[in-house]
Amino acid sequence: MIAVPARPYDFTLDPSKVALVVIDMQRDFIEPGGFGDTLGNDVARLTAIVPTVAALIDLFRRHKLPIVHTREAHKPDLSDCPPAKRLRGKPGLRIGDEGAMGRILIAGEPGNQILPELAPLPGEIAVDKPGKGMFWATGLHETLTEKGITQLVFAGVTTEVCVQTSMREANDRGYECLLIEDATESYFPQFKAGAIEMIVAQGGIVGWVTPLSALEAAFEGALVDG
Ligand code: C5J
């Protein structure tokens, strides 16, 4: 067991039961010229966390621990995209429309790919999810249960939408969830801060939060202690 200093109190990490989940680090949300950018968001906030997410992925790879990567993605015929989602708001471009990097949020399109520097390696789990949460219509809970995973370390974007929804879904399914606060980001700093406070409130009602440096130091300490 590895004691990770965290809020609201130490997270006891069991390397035999933990997986990393990297939520939606896809080009359309993060790269200049992508869907997020065309909606008027400041994507520089999201590009800034890429090195930290890469370091977190590297930590899990070095320790040979499982990694899950998600993409928010719909089938090309949009049969898994409810009209209530596609028609929401008054954006210039909607899900399925042709954007600067191919059709918006459609599986297989260039903009729907995970950033090359964070791309899944063979053997890692890659999940296309039609919802904000990672368990809706994905079969991921069954996959993780088969592997005996009961703890999830979270990273990715955006903190208050797909990350928080996925953490809440996981919490309800009995997983212990630890969010790496400098490996997640929002277009809106106040929403990231608010989401983090909601997660740790009331004794960790959704889970735990810690910076990457604390997780790295805890792994290092565990190695030194044997
Ligand atoms: C959004 C996401 N924000 N990955 N998706 O629509 O958080």
Residues whose N, C-alpha, C, O or C-beta is under 5 A from the ligand:
A	BS01	C5J	D24 E72 V157 T158 V161 C162 V163
